[in-house]
Amino acid sequence: MLRRGQPGERGSATLETVILWPAVFLLIFGVVHAGIWFHARNLALAAAQEGARAASMAEGAGGAARAAQFLAGRDSMVRVDGISETVHDDSVTVVVTGSSTTLVPGWRVDVRQSSTAPIRRWADP
């Protein structure tokens, strides 16, 4: 005679499912959200690097505009709050700040990336 389980185990599969699936979904959404944040961070860094490169070739001018143009040409996961450009004696720094797209409404994940490049000046021989 086969027994289907102990009498005290009735409904245990349902209980396991109720506990297990929310944890699995939380893990999946966490991995997806981390990927979105990482992609937004990489876009902000690429924009800052492009702006710093452009400004270094133009003796420290136009880096913020070039970074904004770089981000405008892409379907971006970054909501840009600001792009700043700081010119020093021999270098230029472009900083891109904003936030990543999120899966949770009302939750803000900040992104801030910067890039510094030397100002290239051409000298006559």
A tleap script that builds the chain and sets N, CA, C and O, in Angstrom:
source leaprc.protein.ff14SB
mol = sequence {
  NMET LEU ARG ARG GLY GLN PRO GLY GLU ARG
  GLY SER ALA THR LEU GLU THR VAL ILE LEU
  TRP PRO ALA VAL PHE LEU LEU ILE PHE GLY
  VAL VAL HIE ALA GLY ILE TRP PHE HIE ALA
  ARG ASN LEU ALA LEU ALA ALA ALA GLN GLU
  GLY ALA ARG ALA ALA SER MET ALA GLU GLY
  ALA GLY GLY ALA ALA ARG ALA ALA GLN PHE
  LEU ALA GLY ARG ASP SER MET VAL ARG VAL
  ASP GLY ILE SER GLU THR VAL HIE ASP ASP
  SER VAL THR VAL VAL VAL THR GLY SER SER
  THR THR LEU VAL PRO GLY TRP ARG VAL ASP
  VAL ARG GLN SER SER THR ALA PRO ILE ARG
  ARG TRP ALA ASP CPRO
}
set mol.1.N position { 0.843 -1.163 0.000 }
set mol.1.CA position { 0.000 0.000 0.000 }
set mol.1.C position { 0.904 1.247 0.000 }
set mol.1.O position { 1.783 1.368 0.853 }
set mol.2.N position { 0.696 2.156 -0.934 }
set mol.2.CA position { 1.481 3.380 -1.022 }
set mol.2.C position { 0.792 4.497 -0.255 }
set mol.2.O position { -0.424 4.677 -0.320 }
set mol.3.N position { 1.609 5.231 0.465 }
set mol.3.CA position { 1.068 6.384 1.201 }
set mol.3.C position { 1.489 7.661 0.491 }
set mol.3.O position { 2.623 7.752 0.020 }
set mol.4.N position { 0.648 8.603 0.408 }
set mol.4.CA position { 0.926 9.843 -0.316 }
set mol.4.C position { 1.640 10.867 0.536 }
set mol.4.O position { 2.007 11.912 -0.001 }
set mol.5.N position { 1.854 10.670 1.733 }
set mol.5.CA position { 2.533 11.628 2.602 }
set mol.5.C position { 1.973 11.537 3.995 }
set mol.5.O position { 0.931 10.923 4.226 }
set mol.6.N position { 2.640 12.126 4.878 }
set mol.6.CA position { 2.196 12.129 6.256 }
set mol.6.C position { 1.000 13.070 6.395 }
set mol.6.O position { 0.901 14.057 5.666 }
set mol.7.N position { 0.108 12.776 7.308 }
set mol.7.CA position { -1.058 13.640 7.465 }
set mol.7.C position { -0.702 15.068 7.849 }
set mol.7.O position { -1.463 15.986 7.543 }
set mol.8.N position { 0.423 15.281 8.505 }
set mol.8.CA position { 0.823 16.624 8.917 }
set mol.8.C position { 1.454 17.449 7.804 }
set mol.8.O position { 1.780 18.617 8.017 }
set mol.9.N position { 1.634 16.862 6.611 }
set mol.9.CA position { 2.297 17.559 5.508 }
set mol.9.C position { 1.308 18.073 4.463 }
set mol.9.O position { 1.727 18.497 3.385 }
set mol.10.N position { 0.058 18.048 4.744 }
set mol.10.CA position { -0.935 18.514 3.785 }
set mol.10.C position { -0.795 20.027 3.594 }
set mol.10.O position { -0.768 20.779 4.569 }
set mol.11.N position { -0.708 20.465 2.351 }
set mol.11.CA position { -0.587 21.881 2.039 }
set mol.11.C position { 0.830 22.422 2.113 }
set mol.11.O position { 1.035 23.626 1.965 }
set mol.12.N position { 1.817 21.551 2.340 }
set mol.12.CA position { 3.196 22.044 2.460 }
set mol.12.C position { 3.728 22.555 1.127 }
set mol.12.O position { 4.528 23.490 1.103 }
set mol.13.N position { 3.295 21.951 0.006 }
set mol.13.CA position { 3.750 22.428 -1.306 }
set mol.13.C position { 3.236 23.841 -1.568 }
set mol.13.O position { 3.963 24.666 -2.120 }
set mol.14.N position { 2.028 24.124 -1.191 }
set mol.14.CA position { 1.471 25.461 -1.360 }
set mol.14.C position { 2.217 26.471 -0.503 }
set mol.14.O position { 2.509 27.579 -0.952 }
set mol.15.N position { 2.520 26.093 0.709 }
set mol.15.CA position { 3.252 26.987 1.599 }
set mol.15.C position { 4.655 27.265 1.072 }
set mol.15.O position { 5.131 28.399 1.123 }
set mol.16.N position { 5.316 26.222 0.567 }
set mol.16.CA position { 6.653 26.408 -0.008 }
set mol.16.C position { 6.593 27.336 -1.213 }
set mol.16.O position { 7.477 28.175 -1.386 }
set mol.17.N position { 5.575 27.201 -2.041 }
set mol.17.CA position { 5.420 28.052 -3.217 }
set mol.17.C position { 5.168 29.502 -2.814 }
set mol.17.O position { 5.726 30.421 -3.413 }
set mol.18.N position { 4.346 29.704 -1.822 }
set mol.18.CA position { 4.037 31.060 -1.367 }
set mol.18.C position { 5.282 31.743 -0.816 }
set mol.18.O position { 5.423 32.958 -0.956 }
set mol.19.N position { 6.167 31.010 -0.209 }
set mol.19.CA position { 7.396 31.585 0.347 }
set mol.19.C position { 8.492 31.684 -0.715 }
set mol.19.O position { 9.236 32.664 -0.743 }
set mol.20.N position { 8.598 30.687 -1.583 }
set mol.20.CA position { 9.708 30.620 -2.528 }
set mol.20.C position { 9.573 31.596 -3.695 }
set mol.20.O position { 10.544 32.277 -4.024 }
set mol.21.N position { 8.407 31.686 -4.330 }
set mol.21.CA position { 8.276 32.493 -5.539 }
set mol.21.C position { 8.492 33.985 -5.331 }
set mol.21.O position { 9.134 34.609 -6.176 }
set mol.22.N position { 8.004 34.586 -4.274 }
set mol.22.CA position { 8.346 36.004 -4.078 }
set mol.22.C position { 9.851 36.230 -3.941 }
set mol.22.O position { 10.373 37.238 -4.417 }
set mol.23.N position { 10.539 35.307 -3.302 }
set mol.23.CA position { 11.998 35.433 -3.183 }
set mol.23.C position { 12.667 35.299 -4.546 }
set mol.23.O position { 13.623 36.017 -4.837 }
set mol.24.N position { 12.179 34.393 -5.380 }
set mol.24.CA position { 12.736 34.219 -6.725 }
set mol.24.C position { 12.487 35.467 -7.567 }
set mol.24.O position { 13.386 35.936 -8.265 }
set mol.25.N position { 11.264 36.007 -7.505 }
set mol.25.CA position { 10.965 37.226 -8.262 }
set mol.25.C position { 11.791 38.408 -7.772 }
set mol.25.O position { 12.247 39.219 -8.578 }
set mol.26.N position { 11.985 38.514 -6.481 }
set mol.26.CA position { 12.817 39.583 -5.925 }
set mol.26.C position { 14.250 39.471 -6.428 }
set mol.26.O position { 14.873 40.479 -6.762 }
set mol.27.N position { 14.767 38.270 -6.482 }
set mol.27.CA position { 16.117 38.053 -6.997 }
set mol.27.C position { 16.209 38.427 -8.475 }
set mol.27.O position { 17.166 39.084 -8.886 }
set mol.28.N position { 15.237 38.020 -9.270 }
set mol.28.CA position { 15.241 38.340 -10.702 }
set mol.28.C position { 15.165 39.848 -10.918 }
set mol.28.O position { 15.945 40.398 -11.695 }
set mol.29.N position { 14.234 40.525 -10.237 }
set mol.29.CA position { 14.123 41.974 -10.391 }
set mol.29.C position { 15.373 42.685 -9.883 }
set mol.29.O position { 15.761 43.715 -10.433 }
set mol.30.N position { 15.998 42.156 -8.856 }
set mol.30.CA position { 17.243 42.749 -8.360 }
set mol.30.C position { 18.357 42.673 -9.387 }
set mol.30.O position { 19.102 43.636 -9.571 }
set mol.31.N position { 18.475 41.536 -10.054 }
set mol.31.CA position { 19.500 41.374 -11.088 }
set mol.31.C position { 19.216 42.292 -12.271 }
set mol.31.O position { 20.135 42.922 -12.793 }
set mol.32.N position { 17.969 42.378 -12.700 }
set mol.32.CA position { 17.599 43.265 -13.820 }
set mol.32.C position { 17.852 44.720 -13.447 }
set mol.32.O position { 18.382 45.484 -14.254 }
set mol.33.N position { 17.480 45.106 -12.239 }
set mol.33.CA position { 17.686 46.485 -11.799 }
set mol.33.C position { 19.171 46.827 -11.714 }
set mol.33.O position { 19.573 47.931 -12.080 }
set mol.34.N position { 19.979 45.899 -11.239 }
set mol.34.CA position { 21.429 46.125 -11.186 }
set mol.34.C position { 21.996 46.293 -12.596 }
set mol.34.O position { 22.882 47.119 -12.812 }
set mol.35.N position { 21.494 45.521 -13.549 }
set mol.35.CA position { 21.946 45.664 -14.936 }
set mol.35.C position { 21.574 47.011 -15.527 }
set mol.35.O position { 22.373 47.616 -16.243 }
set mol.36.N position { 20.361 47.492 -15.236 }
set mol.36.CA position { 19.935 48.808 -15.715 }
set mol.36.C position { 20.806 49.900 -15.110 }
set mol.36.O position { 21.220 50.822 -15.814 }
set mol.37.N position { 21.088 49.808 -13.812 }
set mol.37.CA position { 21.944 50.796 -13.155 }
set mol.37.C position { 23.352 50.774 -13.742 }
set mol.37.O position { 23.937 51.829 -13.984 }
set mol.38.N position { 23.897 49.590 -13.971 }
set mol.38.CA position { 25.243 49.488 -14.531 }
set mol.38.C position { 25.287 50.087 -15.933 }
set mol.38.O position { 26.250 50.767 -16.287 }
set mol.39.N position { 24.249 49.839 -16.735 }
set mol.39.CA position { 24.195 50.406 -18.083 }
set mol.39.C position { 24.109 51.938 -18.030 }
set mol.39.O position { 24.779 52.623 -18.804 }
set mol.40.N position { 23.292 52.471 -17.125 }
set mol.40.CA position { 23.173 53.923 -16.983 }
set mol.40.C position { 24.498 54.528 -16.537 }
set mol.40.O position { 24.888 55.596 -17.008 }
set mol.41.N position { 25.185 53.848 -15.630 }
set mol.41.CA position { 26.493 54.320 -15.161 }
set mol.41.C position { 27.503 54.341 -16.310 }
set mol.41.O position { 28.284 55.285 -16.429 }
set mol.42.N position { 27.492 53.318 -17.145 }
set mol.42.CA position { 28.406 53.276 -18.287 }
set mol.42.C position { 28.080 54.361 -19.309 }
set mol.42.O position { 28.991 54.946 -19.895 }
set mol.43.N position { 26.794 54.639 -19.532 }
set mol.43.CA position { 26.421 55.727 -20.441 }
set mol.43.C position { 26.891 57.078 -19.912 }
set mol.43.O position { 27.397 57.902 -20.674 }
set mol.44.N position { 26.726 57.306 -18.614 }
set mol.44.CA position { 27.176 58.571 -18.023 }
set mol.44.C position { 28.687 58.696 -18.124 }
set mol.44.O position { 29.197 59.778 -18.412 }
set mol.45.N position { 29.412 57.606 -17.892 }
set mol.45.CA position { 30.876 57.641 -18.002 }
set mol.45.C position { 31.313 57.895 -19.439 }
set mol.45.O position { 32.241 58.670 -19.674 }
set mol.46.N position { 30.654 57.249 -20.406 }
set mol.46.CA position { 31.003 57.467 -21.813 }
set mol.46.C position { 30.736 58.909 -22.228 }
set mol.46.O position { 31.515 59.487 -22.985 }
set mol.47.N position { 29.649 59.495 -21.741 }
set mol.47.CA position { 29.350 60.893 -22.056 }
set mol.47.C position { 30.398 61.816 -21.434 }
set mol.47.O position { 30.842 62.765 -22.080 }
set mol.48.N position { 30.797 61.551 -20.193 }
set mol.48.CA position { 31.819 62.375 -19.544 }
set mol.48.C position { 33.154 62.253 -20.276 }
set mol.48.O position { 33.854 63.250 -20.452 }
set mol.49.N position { 33.511 61.048 -20.702 }
set mol.49.CA position { 34.763 60.865 -21.438 }
set mol.49.C position { 34.726 61.563 -22.792 }
set mol.49.O position { 35.712 62.169 -23.211 }
set mol.50.N position { 33.594 61.478 -23.469 }
set mol.50.CA position { 33.462 62.154 -24.766 }
set mol.50.C position { 33.543 63.670 -24.601 }
set mol.50.O position { 34.175 64.353 -25.406 }
set mol.51.N position { 32.905 64.190 -23.560 }
set mol.51.CA position { 32.970 65.627 -23.300 }
set mol.51.C position { 34.370 66.077 -22.942 }
set mol.51.O position { 34.822 67.121 -23.411 }
set mol.52.N position { 35.065 65.308 -22.118 }
set mol.52.CA position { 36.440 65.664 -21.743 }
set mol.52.C position { 37.369 65.592 -22.949 }
set mol.52.O position { 38.250 66.438 -23.103 }
set mol.53.N position { 37.181 64.596 -23.801 }
set mol.53.CA position { 38.016 64.486 -25.006 }
set mol.53.C position { 37.793 65.673 -25.933 }
set mol.53.O position { 38.749 66.248 -26.454 }
set mol.54.N position { 36.525 66.040 -26.140 }
set mol.54.CA position { 36.213 67.173 -27.021 }
set mol.54.C position { 36.751 68.476 -26.438 }
set mol.54.O position { 37.282 69.308 -27.174 }
set mol.55.N position { 36.621 68.660 -25.141 }
set mol.55.CA position { 37.109 69.889 -24.511 }
set mol.55.C position { 38.633 69.952 -24.521 }
set mol.55.O position { 39.203 71.037 -24.634 }
set mol.56.N position { 39.292 68.815 -24.406 }
set mol.56.CA position { 40.759 68.827 -24.414 }
set mol.56.C position { 41.303 69.228 -25.778 }
set mol.56.O position { 42.385 69.807 -25.872 }
set mol.57.N position { 40.563 68.925 -26.822 }
set mol.57.CA position { 41.004 69.303 -28.170 }
set mol.57.C position { 40.668 70.755 -28.487 }
set mol.57.O position { 41.295 71.354 -29.361 }
set mol.58.N position { 39.691 71.331 -27.791 }
set mol.58.CA position { 39.272 72.715 -28.045 }
set mol.58.C position { 39.777 73.647 -26.951 }
set mol.58.O position { 39.165 74.681 -26.678 }
set mol.59.N position { 40.882 73.285 -26.331 }
set mol.59.CA position { 41.525 74.079 -25.279 }
set mol.59.C position { 40.586 74.374 -24.113 }
set mol.59.O position { 40.583 75.480 -23.573 }
set mol.60.N position { 39.783 73.368 -23.727 }
set mol.60.CA position { 38.972 73.472 -22.520 }
set mol.60.C position { 37.573 74.003 -22.710 }
set mol.60.O position { 36.928 74.366 -21.726 }
set mol.61.N position { 37.075 74.066 -23.923 }
set mol.61.CA position { 35.728 74.612 -24.148 }
set mol.61.C position { 34.843 73.577 -24.839 }
set mol.61.O position { 35.316 72.768 -25.637 }
set mol.62.N position { 33.566 73.619 -24.522 }
set mol.62.CA position { 32.582 72.806 -25.231 }
set mol.62.C position { 32.413 71.378 -24.748 }
set mol.62.O position { 31.738 70.590 -25.410 }
set mol.63.N position { 32.995 71.023 -23.632 }
set mol.63.CA position { 32.893 69.646 -23.148 }
set mol.63.C position { 31.503 69.279 -22.675 }
set mol.63.O position { 31.018 68.188 -22.974 }
set mol.64.N position { 30.853 70.169 -21.943 }
set mol.64.CA position { 29.511 69.888 -21.430 }
set mol.64.C position { 28.515 69.763 -22.582 }
set mol.64.O position { 27.636 68.902 -22.558 }
set mol.65.N position { 28.654 70.621 -23.585 }
set mol.65.CA position { 27.748 70.560 -24.736 }
set mol.65.C position { 27.940 69.258 -25.505 }
set mol.65.O position { 26.967 68.660 -25.964 }
set mol.66.N position { 29.180 68.820 -25.648 }
set mol.66.CA position { 29.453 67.564 -26.367 }
set mol.66.C position { 28.918 66.363 -25.590 }
set mol.66.O position { 28.414 65.420 -26.199 }
set mol.67.N position { 29.016 66.376 -24.264 }
set mol.67.CA position { 28.483 65.288 -23.441 }
set mol.67.C position { 26.961 65.226 -23.560 }
set mol.67.O position { 26.387 64.142 -23.656 }
set mol.68.N position { 26.310 66.391 -23.554 }
set mol.68.CA position { 24.855 66.431 -23.709 }
set mol.68.C position { 24.448 65.931 -25.092 }
set mol.68.O position { 23.455 65.215 -25.230 }
set mol.69.N position { 25.199 66.300 -26.095 }
set mol.69.CA position { 24.929 65.846 -27.455 }
set mol.69.C position { 25.112 64.328 -27.554 }
set mol.69.O position { 24.343 63.654 -28.240 }
set mol.70.N position { 26.124 63.794 -26.873 }
set mol.70.CA position { 26.369 62.353 -26.858 }
set mol.70.C position { 25.175 61.605 -26.263 }
set mol.70.O position { 24.738 60.594 -26.813 }
set mol.71.N position { 24.653 62.098 -25.152 }
set mol.71.CA position { 23.517 61.435 -24.502 }
set mol.71.C position { 22.218 61.624 -25.277 }
set mol.71.O position { 21.351 60.751 -25.248 }
set mol.72.N position { 22.072 62.750 -25.967 }
set mol.72.CA position { 20.842 63.013 -26.717 }
set mol.72.C position { 20.716 62.079 -27.920 }
set mol.72.O position { 19.605 61.796 -28.367 }
set mol.73.N position { 21.820 61.608 -28.435 }
set mol.73.CA position { 21.804 60.736 -29.600 }
set mol.73.C position { 21.525 59.287 -29.277 }
set mol.73.O position { 21.575 58.443 -30.172 }
set mol.74.N position { 21.231 58.968 -28.031 }
set mol.74.CA position { 20.985 57.595 -27.614 }
set mol.74.C position { 19.656 57.500 -26.873 }
set mol.74.O position { 19.202 58.457 -26.245 }
set mol.75.N position { 19.050 56.329 -26.960 }
set mol.75.CA position { 17.862 56.055 -26.152 }
set mol.75.C position { 18.381 55.734 -24.760 }
set mol.75.O position { 18.677 54.582 -24.442 }
set mol.76.N position { 18.486 56.750 -23.951 }
set mol.76.CA position { 19.268 56.673 -22.727 }
set mol.76.C position { 18.479 56.132 -21.543 }
set mol.76.O position { 17.281 56.378 -21.400 }
set mol.77.N position { 19.181 55.392 -20.707 }
set mol.77.CA position { 18.636 54.922 -19.439 }
set mol.77.C position { 18.988 55.906 -18.325 }
set mol.77.O position { 18.693 55.656 -17.156 }
set mol.78.N position { 19.625 57.036 -18.692 }
set mol.78.CA position { 20.048 58.028 -17.708 }
set mol.78.C position { 19.144 59.246 -17.806 }
set mol.78.O position { 18.965 59.807 -18.887 }
set mol.79.N position { 18.578 59.651 -16.685 }
set mol.79.CA position { 17.867 60.931 -16.610 }
set mol.79.C position { 18.881 61.938 -16.108 }
set mol.79.O position { 19.241 61.927 -14.931 }
set mol.80.N position { 19.340 62.801 -16.984 }
set mol.80.CA position { 20.429 63.722 -16.668 }
set mol.80.C position { 19.907 64.889 -15.844 }
set mol.80.O position { 18.948 65.561 -16.226 }
set mol.81.N position { 20.560 65.118 -14.703 }
set mol.81.CA position { 20.254 66.289 -13.869 }
set mol.81.C position { 21.161 67.452 -14.216 }
set mol.81.O position { 20.748 68.610 -14.158 }
set mol.82.N position { 22.376 67.148 -14.570 }
set mol.82.CA position { 23.305 68.223 -14.888 }
set mol.82.C position { 24.608 67.705 -15.461 }
set mol.82.O position { 25.041 66.589 -15.172 }
set mol.83.N position { 25.218 68.536 -16.276 }
set mol.83.CA position { 26.548 68.256 -16.831 }
set mol.83.C position { 27.381 69.485 -16.569 }
set mol.83.O position { 27.032 70.588 -16.990 }
set mol.84.N position { 28.494 69.291 -15.868 }
set mol.84.CA position { 29.358 70.433 -15.560 }
set mol.84.C position { 30.735 70.218 -16.157 }
set mol.84.O position { 31.192 69.094 -16.363 }
set mol.85.N position { 31.370 71.335 -16.424 }
set mol.85.CA position { 32.707 71.329 -17.020 }
set mol.85.C position { 33.582 72.264 -16.202 }
set mol.85.O position { 33.224 73.420 -15.979 }
set mol.86.N position { 34.724 71.768 -15.757 }
set mol.86.CA position { 35.659 72.566 -14.978 }
set mol.86.C position { 37.001 72.582 -15.693 }
set mol.86.O position { 37.572 71.532 -15.989 }
set mol.87.N position { 37.495 73.774 -15.965 }
set mol.87.CA position { 38.777 73.914 -16.655 }
set mol.87.C position { 39.844 74.318 -15.634 }
set mol.87.O position { 39.687 75.300 -14.909 }
set mol.88.N position { 40.910 73.555 -15.591 }
set mol.88.CA position { 42.060 73.859 -14.746 }
set mol.88.C position { 43.177 74.390 -15.647 }
set mol.88.O position { 42.961 74.580 -16.844 }
set mol.89.N position { 44.355 74.631 -15.095 }
set mol.89.CA position { 45.451 75.174 -15.895 }
set mol.89.C position { 45.817 74.267 -17.065 }
set mol.89.O position { 46.004 74.739 -18.186 }
set mol.90.N position { 45.920 72.974 -16.806 }
set mol.90.CA position { 46.376 72.075 -17.861 }
set mol.90.C position { 45.440 70.880 -18.089 }
set mol.90.O position { 45.804 69.935 -18.788 }
set mol.91.N position { 44.238 70.918 -17.503 }
set mol.91.CA position { 43.293 69.811 -17.698 }
set mol.91.C position { 41.858 70.320 -17.648 }
set mol.91.O position { 41.582 71.434 -17.203 }
set mol.92.N position { 40.969 69.477 -18.112 }
set mol.92.CA position { 39.533 69.775 -18.088 }
set mol.92.C position { 38.809 68.552 -17.514 }
set mol.92.O position { 39.157 67.412 -17.821 }
set mol.93.N position { 37.804 68.804 -16.684 }
set mol.93.CA position { 37.024 67.733 -16.064 }
set mol.93.C position { 35.556 67.933 -16.417 }
set mol.93.O position { 35.012 69.026 -16.262 }
set mol.94.N position { 34.926 66.874 -16.890 }
set mol.94.CA position { 33.493 66.899 -17.208 }
set mol.94.C position { 32.810 65.912 -16.262 }
set mol.94.O position { 33.229 64.761 -16.139 }
set mol.95.N position { 31.746 66.384 -15.594 }
set mol.95.CA position { 31.001 65.562 -14.639 }
set mol.95.C position { 29.555 65.455 -15.113 }
set mol.95.O position { 28.904 66.466 -15.379 }
set mol.96.N position { 29.055 64.218 -15.218 }
set mol.96.CA position { 27.673 63.959 -15.602 }
set mol.96.C position { 26.961 63.398 -14.376 }
set mol.96.O position { 27.382 62.383 -13.822 }
set mol.97.N position { 25.880 64.058 -13.951 }
set mol.97.CA position { 25.091 63.582 -12.819 }
set mol.97.C position { 23.654 63.365 -13.271 }
set mol.97.O position { 23.147 64.068 -14.144 }
set mol.98.N position { 23.020 62.391 -12.667 }
set mol.98.CA position { 21.631 62.094 -12.996 }
set mol.98.C position { 21.146 60.912 -12.210 }
set mol.98.O position { 21.627 60.641 -11.109 }
set mol.99.N position { 20.192 60.207 -12.772 }
set mol.99.CA position { 19.658 59.028 -12.103 }
set mol.99.C position { 19.346 57.958 -13.142 }
set mol.99.O position { 19.121 58.243 -14.319 }
set mol.100.N position { 19.341 56.736 -12.668 }
set mol.100.CA position { 19.058 55.584 -13.507 }
set mol.100.C position { 17.560 55.342 -13.574 }
set mol.100.O position { 16.829 55.676 -12.642 }
set mol.101.N position { 17.108 54.766 -14.667 }
set mol.101.CA position { 15.739 54.300 -14.754 }
set mol.101.C position { 15.564 53.166 -13.748 }
set mol.101.O position { 16.457 52.333 -13.593 }
set mol.102.N position { 14.429 53.129 -13.068 }
set mol.102.CA position { 14.208 52.091 -12.065 }
set mol.102.C position { 12.940 51.307 -12.355 }
set mol.102.O position { 12.060 51.766 -13.083 }
set mol.103.N position { 12.864 50.131 -11.780 }
set mol.103.CA position { 11.677 49.295 -11.897 }
set mol.103.C position { 10.665 49.601 -10.798 }
set mol.103.O position { 9.495 49.234 -10.904 }
set mol.104.N position { 11.117 50.273 -9.747 }
set mol.104.CA position { 10.262 50.593 -8.614 }
set mol.104.C position { 9.876 52.071 -8.716 }
set mol.104.O position { 10.756 52.929 -8.646 }
set mol.105.N position { 8.605 52.390 -8.877 }
set mol.105.CA position { 8.190 53.797 -8.984 }
set mol.105.C position { 8.545 54.575 -7.721 }
set mol.105.O position { 8.328 54.108 -6.603 }
set mol.106.N position { 9.092 55.767 -7.923 }
set mol.106.CA position { 9.432 56.633 -6.806 }
set mol.106.C position { 10.802 56.390 -6.210 }
set mol.106.O position { 11.243 57.162 -5.359 }
set mol.107.N position { 11.478 55.354 -6.627 }
set mol.107.CA position { 12.810 55.053 -6.110 }
set mol.107.C position { 13.834 55.686 -7.033 }
set mol.107.O position { 13.773 55.495 -8.247 }
set mol.108.N position { 14.763 56.427 -6.481 }
set mol.108.CA position { 15.769 57.133 -7.267 }
set mol.108.C position { 17.139 56.529 -6.996 }
set mol.108.O position { 17.565 56.415 -5.847 }
set mol.109.N position { 17.823 56.143 -8.069 }
set mol.109.CA position { 19.178 55.601 -7.970 }
set mol.109.C position { 20.099 56.570 -8.696 }
set mol.109.O position { 20.059 56.680 -9.922 }
set mol.110.N position { 20.932 57.275 -7.927 }
set mol.110.CA position { 21.790 58.310 -8.493 }
set mol.110.C position { 22.974 57.725 -9.257 }
set mol.110.O position { 23.510 56.668 -8.922 }
set mol.111.N position { 23.355 58.463 -10.298 }
set mol.111.CA position { 24.514 58.127 -11.119 }
set mol.111.C position { 25.360 59.385 -11.222 }
set mol.111.O position { 24.844 60.457 -11.538 }
set mol.112.N position { 26.654 59.261 -10.959 }
set mol.112.CA position { 27.572 60.403 -11.081 }
set mol.112.C position { 28.900 59.878 -11.607 }
set mol.112.O position { 29.546 59.054 -10.960 }
set mol.113.N position { 29.304 60.350 -12.769 }
set mol.113.CA position { 30.556 59.922 -13.383 }
set mol.113.C position { 31.315 61.147 -13.868 }
set mol.113.O position { 30.723 62.131 -14.311 }
set mol.114.N position { 32.631 61.069 -13.776 }
set mol.114.CA position { 33.464 62.187 -14.225 }
set mol.114.C position { 34.637 61.659 -15.030 }
set mol.114.O position { 35.031 60.498 -14.918 }
set mol.115.N position { 35.174 62.546 -15.839 }
set mol.115.CA position { 36.347 62.221 -16.642 }
set mol.115.C position { 37.218 63.466 -16.763 }
set mol.115.O position { 36.719 64.575 -16.950 }
set mol.116.N position { 38.514 63.264 -16.654 }
set mol.116.CA position { 39.487 64.356 -16.754 }
set mol.116.C position { 40.436 64.062 -17.904 }
set mol.116.O position { 40.878 62.926 -18.083 }
set mol.117.N position { 40.745 65.090 -18.681 }
set mol.117.CA position { 41.670 64.950 -19.801 }
set mol.117.C position { 42.594 66.155 -19.833 }
set mol.117.O position { 42.190 67.260 -19.472 }
set mol.118.N position { 43.851 65.947 -20.270 }
set mol.118.CA position { 44.768 67.080 -20.391 }
set mol.118.C position { 44.380 67.963 -21.572 }
set mol.118.O position { 43.928 67.471 -22.606 }
set mol.119.N position { 44.560 69.262 -21.408 }
set mol.119.CA position { 44.284 70.201 -22.501 }
set mol.119.C position { 45.458 70.139 -23.471 }
set mol.119.O position { 46.615 70.306 -23.086 }
set mol.120.N position { 45.136 69.898 -24.717 }
set mol.120.CA position { 46.183 69.786 -25.736 }
set mol.120.C position { 46.387 71.143 -26.380 }
set mol.120.O position { 45.468 71.732 -26.950 }
set mol.121.N position { 47.581 71.609 -26.276 }
set mol.121.CA position { 47.932 72.892 -26.906 }
set mol.121.C position { 49.009 72.626 -27.945 }
set mol.121.O position { 49.981 71.914 -27.689 }
set mol.122.N position { 48.820 73.200 -29.097 }
set mol.122.CA position { 49.753 72.997 -30.185 }
set mol.122.C position { 50.794 74.123 -30.155 }
set mol.122.O position { 50.460 75.305 -30.065 }
set mol.123.N position { 52.007 73.732 -30.230 }
set mol.123.CA position { 53.103 74.708 -30.216 }
set mol.123.C position { 53.804 74.696 -31.564 }
set mol.123.O position { 54.012 73.645 -32.170 }
set mol.124.N position { 54.164 75.889 -32.020 }
set mol.124.CA position { 54.916 75.976 -33.268 }
set mol.124.C position { 56.370 75.620 -32.989 }
set mol.124.O position { 56.921 76.019 -31.963 }
set mol.125.N position { 56.992 74.873 -33.895 }
set mol.125.CA position { 58.407 74.488 -33.677 }
set mol.125.C position { 59.366 75.637 -33.861 }
set mol.125.O position { 60.575 75.462 -33.711 }
savepdb mol mol.pdb
quit
